[in-house]
Amino acid sequence: MDFYSCFDGQGEIIARCQTDQDINVLKKMGRPIAEVRHMKNEEAVVCSLTGSPSDFNMDY
């Protein structure tokens, strides 16, 4: 399972997503996504243990 971290122009994390479709939805919602990085396996484990990555996306 792949997870992605989305960052704004200042390098602050603004979302964690599981699919390209999630990222596209956030962009359509107007989130200022400047960069998307594939999460390392050890980072992704935390997401899979704590629930859906969309739980982190406050307005998704």
PDBQT receptor file of N, H, CA, C and O in Angstrom, charges set to zero:
ATOM      1  N   MET A   1       0.845  -1.176   0.000  1.00  0.00    +0.000 N 
ATOM      2  CA  MET A   1       0.000   0.000   0.000  1.00  0.00    +0.000 C 
ATOM      3  C   MET A   1       0.891   1.240   0.000  1.00  0.00    +0.000 C 
ATOM      4  O   MET A   1       1.828   1.335   0.793  1.00  0.00    +0.000 OA
ATOM      5  N   ASP A   2       0.602   2.177  -0.878  1.00  0.00    +0.000 N 
ATOM      6  H   ASP A   2      -0.160   2.099  -1.523  1.00  0.00    +0.000 HD
ATOM      7  CA  ASP A   2       1.393   3.402  -0.984  1.00  0.00    +0.000 C 
ATOM      8  C   ASP A   2       0.679   4.563  -0.308  1.00  0.00    +0.000 C 
ATOM      9  O   ASP A   2      -0.547   4.664  -0.349  1.00  0.00    +0.000 OA
ATOM     10  N   PHE A   3       1.459   5.431   0.310  1.00  0.00    +0.000 N 
ATOM     11  H   PHE A   3       2.456   5.349   0.344  1.00  0.00    +0.000 HD
ATOM     12  CA  PHE A   3       0.940   6.641   0.925  1.00  0.00    +0.000 C 
ATOM     13  C   PHE A   3       1.793   7.811   0.478  1.00  0.00    +0.000 C 
ATOM     14  O   PHE A   3       2.979   7.651   0.187  1.00  0.00    +0.000 OA
ATOM     15  N   TYR A   4       1.189   8.985   0.426  1.00  0.00    +0.000 N 
ATOM     16  H   TYR A   4       0.226   9.115   0.663  1.00  0.00    +0.000 HD
ATOM     17  CA  TYR A   4       1.876  10.181  -0.031  1.00  0.00    +0.000 C 
ATOM     18  C   TYR A   4       1.671  11.316   0.965  1.00  0.00    +0.000 C 
ATOM     19  O   TYR A   4       0.614  11.437   1.584  1.00  0.00    +0.000 OA
ATOM     20  N   SER A   5       2.699  12.140   1.108  1.00  0.00    +0.000 N 
ATOM     21  H   SER A   5       3.558  12.042   0.606  1.00  0.00    +0.000 HD
ATOM     22  CA  SER A   5       2.600  13.355   1.913  1.00  0.00    +0.000 C 
ATOM     23  C   SER A   5       2.529  14.531   0.958  1.00  0.00    +0.000 C 
ATOM     24  O   SER A   5       3.287  14.593  -0.010  1.00  0.00    +0.000 OA
ATOM     25  N   CYS A   6       1.625  15.464   1.221  1.00  0.00    +0.000 N 
ATOM     26  H   CYS A   6       1.009  15.414   2.007  1.00  0.00    +0.000 HD
ATOM     27  CA  CYS A   6       1.450  16.644   0.387  1.00  0.00    +0.000 C 
ATOM     28  C   CYS A   6       1.920  17.871   1.177  1.00  0.00    +0.000 C 
ATOM     29  O   CYS A   6       1.582  18.041   2.349  1.00  0.00    +0.000 OA
ATOM     30  N   PHE A   7       2.698  18.713   0.514  1.00  0.00    +0.000 N 
ATOM     31  H   PHE A   7       2.972  18.575  -0.438  1.00  0.00    +0.000 HD
ATOM     32  CA  PHE A   7       3.288  19.878   1.161  1.00  0.00    +0.000 C 
ATOM     33  C   PHE A   7       2.870  21.158   0.454  1.00  0.00    +0.000 C 
ATOM     34  O   PHE A   7       2.612  21.164  -0.750  1.00  0.00    +0.000 OA
ATOM     35  N   ASP A   8       2.807  22.257   1.231  1.00  0.00    +0.000 N 
ATOM     36  H   ASP A   8       3.016  22.252   2.208  1.00  0.00    +0.000 HD
ATOM     37  CA  ASP A   8       2.516  23.562   0.634  1.00  0.00    +0.000 C 
ATOM     38  C   ASP A   8       3.822  24.209   0.179  1.00  0.00    +0.000 C 
ATOM     39  O   ASP A   8       4.879  23.584   0.256  1.00  0.00    +0.000 OA
ATOM     40  N   GLY A   9       3.759  25.444  -0.290  1.00  0.00    +0.000 N 
ATOM     41  H   GLY A   9       2.899  25.952  -0.353  1.00  0.00    +0.000 HD
ATOM     42  CA  GLY A   9       4.916  26.153  -0.802  1.00  0.00    +0.000 C 
ATOM     43  C   GLY A   9       5.997  26.431   0.219  1.00  0.00    +0.000 C 
ATOM     44  O   GLY A   9       7.153  26.646  -0.148  1.00  0.00    +0.000 OA
ATOM     45  N   GLN A  10       5.640  26.431   1.510  1.00  0.00    +0.000 N 
ATOM     46  H   GLN A  10       4.702  26.256   1.808  1.00  0.00    +0.000 HD
ATOM     47  CA  GLN A  10       6.616  26.667   2.574  1.00  0.00    +0.000 C 
ATOM     48  C   GLN A  10       7.203  25.360   3.112  1.00  0.00    +0.000 C 
ATOM     49  O   GLN A  10       8.004  25.383   4.047  1.00  0.00    +0.000 OA
ATOM     50  N   GLY A  11       6.815  24.224   2.533  1.00  0.00    +0.000 N 
ATOM     51  H   GLY A  11       6.164  24.205   1.773  1.00  0.00    +0.000 HD
ATOM     52  CA  GLY A  11       7.342  22.940   2.960  1.00  0.00    +0.000 C 
ATOM     53  C   GLY A  11       6.619  22.320   4.135  1.00  0.00    +0.000 C 
ATOM     54  O   GLY A  11       7.082  21.325   4.693  1.00  0.00    +0.000 OA
ATOM     55  N   GLU A  12       5.476  22.901   4.524  1.00  0.00    +0.000 N 
ATOM     56  H   GLU A  12       5.100  23.709   4.071  1.00  0.00    +0.000 HD
ATOM     57  CA  GLU A  12       4.673  22.361   5.623  1.00  0.00    +0.000 C 
ATOM     58  C   GLU A  12       3.756  21.257   5.094  1.00  0.00    +0.000 C 
ATOM     59  O   GLU A  12       3.168  21.393   4.021  1.00  0.00    +0.000 OA
ATOM     60  N   ILE A  13       3.639  20.178   5.841  1.00  0.00    +0.000 N 
ATOM     61  H   ILE A  13       4.117  20.068   6.712  1.00  0.00    +0.000 HD
ATOM     62  CA  ILE A  13       2.746  19.094   5.426  1.00  0.00    +0.000 C 
ATOM     63  C   ILE A  13       1.295  19.553   5.618  1.00  0.00    +0.000 C 
ATOM     64  O   ILE A  13       0.921  20.072   6.670  1.00  0.00    +0.000 OA
ATOM     65  N   ILE A  14       0.494  19.346   4.570  1.00  0.00    +0.000 N 
ATOM     66  H   ILE A  14       0.797  18.925   3.715  1.00  0.00    +0.000 HD
ATOM     67  CA  ILE A  14      -0.900  19.763   4.661  1.00  0.00    +0.000 C 
ATOM     68  C   ILE A  14      -1.869  18.598   4.503  1.00  0.00    +0.000 C 
ATOM     69  O   ILE A  14      -3.057  18.740   4.792  1.00  0.00    +0.000 OA
ATOM     70  N   ALA A  15      -1.373  17.435   4.043  1.00  0.00    +0.000 N 
ATOM     71  H   ALA A  15      -0.408  17.319   3.808  1.00  0.00    +0.000 HD
ATOM     72  CA  ALA A  15      -2.253  16.283   3.879  1.00  0.00    +0.000 C 
ATOM     73  C   ALA A  15      -1.432  15.020   3.701  1.00  0.00    +0.000 C 
ATOM     74  O   ALA A  15      -0.270  15.058   3.295  1.00  0.00    +0.000 OA
ATOM     75  N   ARG A  16      -2.065  13.905   4.016  1.00  0.00    +0.000 N 
ATOM     76  H   ARG A  16      -3.008  13.874   4.346  1.00  0.00    +0.000 HD
ATOM     77  CA  ARG A  16      -1.517  12.594   3.697  1.00  0.00    +0.000 C 
ATOM     78  C   ARG A  16      -2.581  11.874   2.883  1.00  0.00    +0.000 C 
ATOM     79  O   ARG A  16      -3.752  11.850   3.261  1.00  0.00    +0.000 OA
ATOM     80  N   CYS A  17      -2.175  11.296   1.776  1.00  0.00    +0.000 N 
ATOM     81  H   CYS A  17      -1.223  11.316   1.468  1.00  0.00    +0.000 HD
ATOM     82  CA  CYS A  17      -3.120  10.667   0.861  1.00  0.00    +0.000 C 
ATOM     83  C   CYS A  17      -2.663   9.266   0.512  1.00  0.00    +0.000 C 
ATOM     84  O   CYS A  17      -1.487   8.923   0.636  1.00  0.00    +0.000 OA
ATOM     85  N   GLN A  18      -3.634   8.454   0.067  1.00  0.00    +0.000 N 
ATOM     86  H   GLN A  18      -4.589   8.733  -0.033  1.00  0.00    +0.000 HD
ATOM     87  CA  GLN A  18      -3.310   7.087  -0.312  1.00  0.00    +0.000 C 
ATOM     88  C   GLN A  18      -3.309   6.904  -1.822  1.00  0.00    +0.000 C 
ATOM     89  O   GLN A  18      -2.629   6.008  -2.322  1.00  0.00    +0.000 OA
ATOM     90  N   THR A  19      -4.038   7.713  -2.557  1.00  0.00    +0.000 N 
ATOM     91  H   THR A  19      -4.590   8.441  -2.151  1.00  0.00    +0.000 HD
ATOM     92  CA  THR A  19      -4.115   7.536  -4.005  1.00  0.00    +0.000 C 
ATOM     93  C   THR A  19      -3.946   8.876  -4.721  1.00  0.00    +0.000 C 
ATOM     94  O   THR A  19      -4.072   9.946  -4.127  1.00  0.00    +0.000 OA
ATOM     95  N   ASP A  20      -3.656   8.775  -6.019  1.00  0.00    +0.000 N 
ATOM     96  H   ASP A  20      -3.554   7.905  -6.501  1.00  0.00    +0.000 HD
ATOM     97  CA  ASP A  20      -3.587   9.977  -6.851  1.00  0.00    +0.000 C 
ATOM     98  C   ASP A  20      -4.943  10.680  -6.892  1.00  0.00    +0.000 C 
ATOM     99  O   ASP A  20      -5.007  11.906  -6.987  1.00  0.00    +0.000 OA
ATOM    100  N   GLN A  21      -6.014   9.911  -6.821  1.00  0.00    +0.000 N 
ATOM    101  H   GLN A  21      -5.962   8.916  -6.744  1.00  0.00    +0.000 HD
ATOM    102  CA  GLN A  21      -7.350  10.496  -6.839  1.00  0.00    +0.000 C 
ATOM    103  C   GLN A  21      -7.575  11.373  -5.603  1.00  0.00    +0.000 C 
ATOM    104  O   GLN A  21      -8.181  12.440  -5.700  1.00  0.00    +0.000 OA
ATOM    105  N   ASP A  22      -7.086  10.922  -4.440  1.00  0.00    +0.000 N 
ATOM    106  H   ASP A  22      -6.594  10.055  -4.361  1.00  0.00    +0.000 HD
ATOM    107  CA  ASP A  22      -7.199  11.735  -3.223  1.00  0.00    +0.000 C 
ATOM    108  C   ASP A  22      -6.479  13.067  -3.402  1.00  0.00    +0.000 C 
ATOM    109  O   ASP A  22      -6.993  14.117  -3.017  1.00  0.00    +0.000 OA
ATOM    110  N   ILE A  23      -5.296  13.017  -3.984  1.00  0.00    +0.000 N 
ATOM    111  H   ILE A  23      -4.878  12.165  -4.298  1.00  0.00    +0.000 HD
ATOM    112  CA  ILE A  23      -4.504  14.225  -4.213  1.00  0.00    +0.000 C 
ATOM    113  C   ILE A  23      -5.242  15.166  -5.159  1.00  0.00    +0.000 C 
ATOM    114  O   ILE A  23      -5.293  16.374  -4.929  1.00  0.00    +0.000 OA
ATOM    115  N   ASN A  24      -5.812  14.607  -6.225  1.00  0.00    +0.000 N 
ATOM    116  H   ASN A  24      -5.770  13.625  -6.413  1.00  0.00    +0.000 HD
ATOM    117  CA  ASN A  24      -6.544  15.432  -7.189  1.00  0.00    +0.000 C 
ATOM    118  C   ASN A  24      -7.774  16.081  -6.566  1.00  0.00    +0.000 C 
ATOM    119  O   ASN A  24      -8.097  17.226  -6.883  1.00  0.00    +0.000 OA
ATOM    120  N   VAL A  25      -8.461  15.363  -5.686  1.00  0.00    +0.000 N 
ATOM    121  H   VAL A  25      -8.198  14.433  -5.429  1.00  0.00    +0.000 HD
ATOM    122  CA  VAL A  25      -9.632  15.927  -5.007  1.00  0.00    +0.000 C 
ATOM    123  C   VAL A  25      -9.205  17.121  -4.158  1.00  0.00    +0.000 C 
ATOM    124  O   VAL A  25      -9.859  18.163  -4.177  1.00  0.00    +0.000 OA
ATOM    125  N   LEU A  26      -8.113  16.973  -3.416  1.00  0.00    +0.000 N 
ATOM    126  H   LEU A  26      -7.582  16.126  -3.401  1.00  0.00    +0.000 HD
ATOM    127  CA  LEU A  26      -7.638  18.077  -2.580  1.00  0.00    +0.000 C 
ATOM    128  C   LEU A  26      -7.242  19.287  -3.424  1.00  0.00    +0.000 C 
ATOM    129  O   LEU A  26      -7.506  20.427  -3.043  1.00  0.00    +0.000 OA
ATOM    130  N   LYS A  27      -6.609  19.038  -4.569  1.00  0.00    +0.000 N 
ATOM    131  H   LYS A  27      -6.394  18.111  -4.879  1.00  0.00    +0.000 HD
ATOM    132  CA  LYS A  27      -6.250  20.143  -5.466  1.00  0.00    +0.000 C 
ATOM    133  C   LYS A  27      -7.501  20.856  -5.967  1.00  0.00    +0.000 C 
ATOM    134  O   LYS A  27      -7.537  22.085  -6.030  1.00  0.00    +0.000 OA
ATOM    135  N   LYS A  28      -8.538  20.075  -6.328  1.00  0.00    +0.000 N 
ATOM    136  H   LYS A  28      -8.508  19.077  -6.277  1.00  0.00    +0.000 HD
ATOM    137  CA  LYS A  28      -9.795  20.668  -6.801  1.00  0.00    +0.000 C 
ATOM    138  C   LYS A  28     -10.484  21.462  -5.700  1.00  0.00    +0.000 C 
ATOM    139  O   LYS A  28     -11.205  22.421  -5.975  1.00  0.00    +0.000 OA
ATOM    140  N   MET A  29     -10.257  21.055  -4.439  1.00  0.00    +0.000 N 
ATOM    141  H   MET A  29      -9.672  20.277  -4.215  1.00  0.00    +0.000 HD
ATOM    142  CA  MET A  29     -10.832  21.770  -3.297  1.00  0.00    +0.000 C 
ATOM    143  C   MET A  29     -10.074  23.061  -3.010  1.00  0.00    +0.000 C 
ATOM    144  O   MET A  29     -10.493  23.856  -2.170  1.00  0.00    +0.000 OA
ATOM    145  N   GLY A  30      -8.955  23.269  -3.711  1.00  0.00    +0.000 N 
ATOM    146  H   GLY A  30      -8.615  22.622  -4.394  1.00  0.00    +0.000 HD
ATOM    147  CA  GLY A  30      -8.202  24.501  -3.536  1.00  0.00    +0.000 C 
ATOM    148  C   GLY A  30      -7.039  24.408  -2.574  1.00  0.00    +0.000 C 
ATOM    149  O   GLY A  30      -6.446  25.433  -2.238  1.00  0.00    +0.000 OA
ATOM    150  N   ARG A  31      -6.688  23.209  -2.116  1.00  0.00    +0.000 N 
ATOM    151  H   ARG A  31      -7.170  22.376  -2.389  1.00  0.00    +0.000 HD
ATOM    152  CA  ARG A  31      -5.541  23.073  -1.223  1.00  0.00    +0.000 C 
ATOM    153  C   ARG A  31      -4.274  23.439  -1.995  1.00  0.00    +0.000 C 
ATOM    154  O   ARG A  31      -4.106  23.001  -3.133  1.00  0.00    +0.000 OA
ATOM    155  N   PRO A  32      -3.386  24.227  -1.405  1.00  0.00    +0.000 N 
ATOM    156  CA  PRO A  32      -2.180  24.702  -2.108  1.00  0.00    +0.000 C 
ATOM    157  C   PRO A  32      -1.071  23.645  -2.119  1.00  0.00    +0.000 C 
ATOM    158  O   PRO A  32      -0.023  23.840  -1.504  1.00  0.00    +0.000 OA
ATOM    159  N   ILE A  33      -1.296  22.539  -2.809  1.00  0.00    +0.000 N 
ATOM    160  H   ILE A  33      -2.147  22.380  -3.309  1.00  0.00    +0.000 HD
ATOM    161  CA  ILE A  33      -0.310  21.461  -2.856  1.00  0.00    +0.000 C 
ATOM    162  C   ILE A  33       0.792  21.827  -3.839  1.00  0.00    +0.000 C 
ATOM    163  O   ILE A  33       0.566  21.909  -5.046  1.00  0.00    +0.000 OA
ATOM    164  N   ALA A  34       1.998  22.046  -3.299  1.00  0.00    +0.000 N 
ATOM    165  H   ALA A  34       2.182  21.979  -2.319  1.00  0.00    +0.000 HD
ATOM    166  CA  ALA A  34       3.144  22.416  -4.131  1.00  0.00    +0.000 C 
ATOM    167  C   ALA A  34       4.035  21.217  -4.420  1.00  0.00    +0.000 C 
ATOM    168  O   ALA A  34       4.737  21.193  -5.430  1.00  0.00    +0.000 OA
ATOM    169  N   GLU A  35       4.010  20.215  -3.533  1.00  0.00    +0.000 N 
ATOM    170  H   GLU A  35       3.439  20.235  -2.712  1.00  0.00    +0.000 HD
ATOM    171  CA  GLU A  35       4.877  19.048  -3.699  1.00  0.00    +0.000 C 
ATOM    172  C   GLU A  35       4.204  17.826  -3.100  1.00  0.00    +0.000 C 
ATOM    173  O   GLU A  35       3.528  17.914  -2.075  1.00  0.00    +0.000 OA
ATOM    174  N   VAL A  36       4.394  16.690  -3.746  1.00  0.00    +0.000 N 
ATOM    175  H   VAL A  36       4.944  16.618  -4.578  1.00  0.00    +0.000 HD
ATOM    176  CA  VAL A  36       3.885  15.419  -3.247  1.00  0.00    +0.000 C 
ATOM    177  C   VAL A  36       5.061  14.462  -3.162  1.00  0.00    +0.000 C 
ATOM    178  O   VAL A  36       5.797  14.280  -4.132  1.00  0.00    +0.000 OA
ATOM    179  N   ARG A  37       5.235  13.847  -1.989  1.00  0.00    +0.000 N 
ATOM    180  H   ARG A  37       4.637  13.994  -1.201  1.00  0.00    +0.000 HD
ATOM    181  CA  ARG A  37       6.336  12.895  -1.790  1.00  0.00    +0.000 C 
ATOM    182  C   ARG A  37       5.780  11.544  -1.374  1.00  0.00    +0.000 C 
ATOM    183  O   ARG A  37       4.871  11.449  -0.550  1.00  0.00    +0.000 OA
ATOM    184  N   HIS A  38       6.349  10.507  -1.964  1.00  0.00    +0.000 N 
ATOM    185  H   HIS A  38       7.087  10.584  -2.633  1.00  0.00    +0.000 HD
ATOM    186  CA  HIS A  38       6.002   9.139  -1.583  1.00  0.00    +0.000 C 
ATOM    187  C   HIS A  38       6.545   8.897  -0.181  1.00  0.00    +0.000 C 
ATOM    188  O   HIS A  38       7.712   9.179   0.090  1.00  0.00    +0.000 OA
ATOM    189  N   MET A  39       5.705   8.375   0.714  1.00  0.00    +0.000 N 
ATOM    190  H   MET A  39       4.757   8.145   0.494  1.00  0.00    +0.000 HD
ATOM    191  CA  MET A  39       6.135   8.129   2.088  1.00  0.00    +0.000 C 
ATOM    192  C   MET A  39       7.009   6.885   2.152  1.00  0.00    +0.000 C 
ATOM    193  O   MET A  39       6.804   5.929   1.404  1.00  0.00    +0.000 OA
ATOM    194  N   LYS A  40       7.988   6.907   3.055  1.00  0.00    +0.000 N 
ATOM    195  H   LYS A  40       8.155   7.683   3.663  1.00  0.00    +0.000 HD
ATOM    196  CA  LYS A  40       8.819   5.736   3.293  1.00  0.00    +0.000 C 
ATOM    197  C   LYS A  40       7.968   4.665   3.950  1.00  0.00    +0.000 C 
ATOM    198  O   LYS A  40       6.939   4.965   4.556  1.00  0.00    +0.000 OA
ATOM    199  N   ASN A  41       8.396   3.414   3.830  1.00  0.00    +0.000 N 
ATOM    200  H   ASN A  41       9.231   3.169   3.338  1.00  0.00    +0.000 HD
ATOM    201  CA  ASN A  41       7.623   2.307   4.404  1.00  0.00    +0.000 C 
ATOM    202  C   ASN A  41       7.368   2.501   5.887  1.00  0.00    +0.000 C 
ATOM    203  O   ASN A  41       6.260   2.237   6.356  1.00  0.00    +0.000 OA
ATOM    204  N   GLU A  42       8.370   2.960   6.645  1.00  0.00    +0.000 N 
ATOM    205  H   GLU A  42       9.270   3.174   6.264  1.00  0.00    +0.000 HD
ATOM    206  CA  GLU A  42       8.176   3.125   8.085  1.00  0.00    +0.000 C 
ATOM    207  C   GLU A  42       7.187   4.245   8.407  1.00  0.00    +0.000 C 
ATOM    208  O   GLU A  42       6.519   4.192   9.439  1.00  0.00    +0.000 OA
ATOM    209  N   GLU A  43       7.080   5.256   7.542  1.00  0.00    +0.000 N 
ATOM    210  H   GLU A  43       7.623   5.299   6.703  1.00  0.00    +0.000 HD
ATOM    211  CA  GLU A  43       6.083   6.309   7.733  1.00  0.00    +0.000 C 
ATOM    212  C   GLU A  43       4.689   5.789   7.390  1.00  0.00    +0.000 C 
ATOM    213  O   GLU A  43       3.717   6.098   8.080  1.00  0.00    +0.000 OA
ATOM    214  N   ALA A  44       4.596   5.002   6.327  1.00  0.00    +0.000 N 
ATOM    215  H   ALA A  44       5.385   4.750   5.767  1.00  0.00    +0.000 HD
ATOM    216  CA  ALA A  44       3.314   4.479   5.871  1.00  0.00    +0.000 C 
ATOM    217  C   ALA A  44       2.707   3.523   6.893  1.00  0.00    +0.000 C 
ATOM    218  O   ALA A  44       1.484   3.443   7.006  1.00  0.00    +0.000 OA
ATOM    219  N   VAL A  45       3.536   2.799   7.636  1.00  0.00    +0.000 N 
ATOM    220  H   VAL A  45       4.530   2.864   7.544  1.00  0.00    +0.000 HD
ATOM    221  CA  VAL A  45       3.033   1.882   8.656  1.00  0.00    +0.000 C 
ATOM    222  C   VAL A  45       2.220   2.646   9.686  1.00  0.00    +0.000 C 
ATOM    223  O   VAL A  45       1.181   2.163  10.137  1.00  0.00    +0.000 OA
ATOM    224  N   VAL A  46       2.675   3.819  10.060  1.00  0.00    +0.000 N 
ATOM    225  H   VAL A  46       3.519   4.211   9.693  1.00  0.00    +0.000 HD
ATOM    226  CA  VAL A  46       1.952   4.641  11.029  1.00  0.00    +0.000 C 
ATOM    227  C   VAL A  46       0.568   4.970  10.505  1.00  0.00    +0.000 C 
ATOM    228  O   VAL A  46      -0.403   4.896  11.257  1.00  0.00    +0.000 OA
ATOM    229  N   CYS A  47       0.451   5.332   9.235  1.00  0.00    +0.000 N 
ATOM    230  H   CYS A  47       1.240   5.393   8.624  1.00  0.00    +0.000 HD
ATOM    231  CA  CYS A  47      -0.854   5.640   8.642  1.00  0.00    +0.000 C 
ATOM    232  C   CYS A  47      -1.767   4.423   8.660  1.00  0.00    +0.000 C 
ATOM    233  O   CYS A  47      -2.949   4.533   8.986  1.00  0.00    +0.000 OA
ATOM    234  N   SER A  48      -1.224   3.269   8.311  1.00  0.00    +0.000 N 
ATOM    235  H   SER A  48      -0.264   3.179   8.047  1.00  0.00    +0.000 HD
ATOM    236  CA  SER A  48      -2.073   2.088   8.251  1.00  0.00    +0.000 C 
ATOM    237  C   SER A  48      -2.499   1.637   9.647  1.00  0.00    +0.000 C 
ATOM    238  O   SER A  48      -3.549   1.011   9.791  1.00  0.00    +0.000 OA
ATOM    239  N   LEU A  49      -1.714   1.936  10.671  1.00  0.00    +0.000 N 
ATOM    240  H   LEU A  49      -0.861   2.445  10.555  1.00  0.00    +0.000 HD
ATOM    241  CA  LEU A  49      -2.070   1.559  12.032  1.00  0.00    +0.000 C 
ATOM    242  C   LEU A  49      -3.045   2.540  12.674  1.00  0.00    +0.000 C 
ATOM    243  O   LEU A  49      -3.846   2.150  13.524  1.00  0.00    +0.000 OA
ATOM    244  N   THR A  50      -2.983   3.804  12.276  1.00  0.00    +0.000 N 
ATOM    245  H   THR A  50      -2.332   4.120  11.586  1.00  0.00    +0.000 HD
ATOM    246  CA  THR A  50      -3.810   4.820  12.914  1.00  0.00    +0.000 C 
ATOM    247  C   THR A  50      -5.106   5.090  12.169  1.00  0.00    +0.000 C 
ATOM    248  O   THR A  50      -5.930   5.877  12.634  1.00  0.00    +0.000 OA
ATOM    249  N   GLY A  51      -5.298   4.463  11.040  1.00  0.00    +0.000 N 
ATOM    250  H   GLY A  51      -4.629   3.824  10.661  1.00  0.00    +0.000 HD
ATOM    251  CA  GLY A  51      -6.525   4.664  10.287  1.00  0.00    +0.000 C 
ATOM    252  C   GLY A  51      -6.225   5.142   8.886  1.00  0.00    +0.000 C 
ATOM    253  O   GLY A  51      -5.096   5.028   8.410  1.00  0.00    +0.000 OA
ATOM    254  N   SER A  52      -7.201   5.659   8.247  1.00  0.00    +0.000 N 
ATOM    255  H   SER A  52      -8.118   5.752   8.633  1.00  0.00    +0.000 HD
ATOM    256  CA  SER A  52      -7.072   6.127   6.883  1.00  0.00    +0.000 C 
ATOM    257  C   SER A  52      -6.247   7.412   6.832  1.00  0.00    +0.000 C 
ATOM    258  O   SER A  52      -6.335   8.237   7.742  1.00  0.00    +0.000 OA
ATOM    259  N   PRO A  53      -5.447   7.590   5.779  1.00  0.00    +0.000 N 
ATOM    260  CA  PRO A  53      -4.721   8.845   5.639  1.00  0.00    +0.000 C 
ATOM    261  C   PRO A  53      -5.660  10.047   5.569  1.00  0.00    +0.000 C 
ATOM    262  O   PRO A  53      -5.280  11.157   5.942  1.00  0.00    +0.000 OA
ATOM    263  N   SER A  54      -6.881   9.826   5.095  1.00  0.00    +0.000 N 
ATOM    264  H   SER A  54      -7.189   8.924   4.793  1.00  0.00    +0.000 HD
ATOM    265  CA  SER A  54      -7.820  10.946   5.014  1.00  0.00    +0.000 C 
ATOM    266  C   SER A  54      -8.227  11.444   6.397  1.00  0.00    +0.000 C 
ATOM    267  O   SER A  54      -8.765  12.545   6.513  1.00  0.00    +0.000 OA
ATOM    268  N   ASP A  55      -7.981  10.654   7.458  1.00  0.00    +0.000 N 
ATOM    269  H   ASP A  55      -7.543   9.760   7.364  1.00  0.00    +0.000 HD
ATOM    270  CA  ASP A  55      -8.240  11.121   8.808  1.00  0.00    +0.000 C 
ATOM    271  C   ASP A  55      -7.373  12.357   9.118  1.00  0.00    +0.000 C 
ATOM    272  O   ASP A  55      -7.753  13.201   9.929  1.00  0.00    +0.000 OA
ATOM    273  N   PHE A  56      -6.221  12.447   8.470  1.00  0.00    +0.000 N 
ATOM    274  H   PHE A  56      -5.912  11.761   7.811  1.00  0.00    +0.000 HD
ATOM    275  CA  PHE A  56      -5.325  13.567   8.677  1.00  0.00    +0.000 C 
ATOM    276  C   PHE A  56      -5.800  14.807   7.924  1.00  0.00    +0.000 C 
ATOM    277  O   PHE A  56      -5.486  15.927   8.325  1.00  0.00    +0.000 OA
ATOM    278  N   ASN A  57      -6.539  14.625   6.855  1.00  0.00    +0.000 N 
ATOM    279  H   ASN A  57      -6.794  13.715   6.529  1.00  0.00    +0.000 HD
ATOM    280  CA  ASN A  57      -7.001  15.728   6.017  1.00  0.00    +0.000 C 
ATOM    281  C   ASN A  57      -8.238  16.351   6.645  1.00  0.00    +0.000 C 
ATOM    282  O   ASN A  57      -9.343  15.830   6.495  1.00  0.00    +0.000 OA
ATOM    283  N   MET A  58      -8.056  17.457   7.345  1.00  0.00    +0.000 N 
ATOM    284  H   MET A  58      -7.158  17.880   7.467  1.00  0.00    +0.000 HD
ATOM    285  CA  MET A  58      -9.122  18.043   8.152  1.00  0.00    +0.000 C 
ATOM    286  C   MET A  58     -10.365  18.441   7.358  1.00  0.00    +0.000 C 
ATOM    287  O   MET A  58     -11.476  18.382   7.883  1.00  0.00    +0.000 OA
ATOM    288  N   ASP A  59     -10.191  18.846   6.101  1.00  0.00    +0.000 N 
ATOM    289  H   ASP A  59      -9.288  18.894   5.674  1.00  0.00    +0.000 HD
ATOM    290  CA  ASP A  59     -11.356  19.297   5.335  1.00  0.00    +0.000 C 
ATOM    291  C   ASP A  59     -11.699  18.373   4.181  1.00  0.00    +0.000 C 
ATOM    292  O   ASP A  59     -12.290  18.810   3.194  1.00  0.00    +0.000 OA
ATOM    293  N   TYR A  60     -11.342  17.120   4.290  1.00  0.00    +0.000 N 
ATOM    294  H   TYR A  60     -10.862  16.765   5.093  1.00  0.00    +0.000 HD
ATOM    295  CA  TYR A  60     -11.592  16.136   3.233  1.00  0.00    +0.000 C 
ATOM    296  C   TYR A  60     -12.653  15.176   3.683  1.00  0.00    +0.000 C 
ATOM    297  O   TYR A  60     -13.015  14.264   2.939  1.00  0.00    +0.000 OA
TER     298      TYR A  60
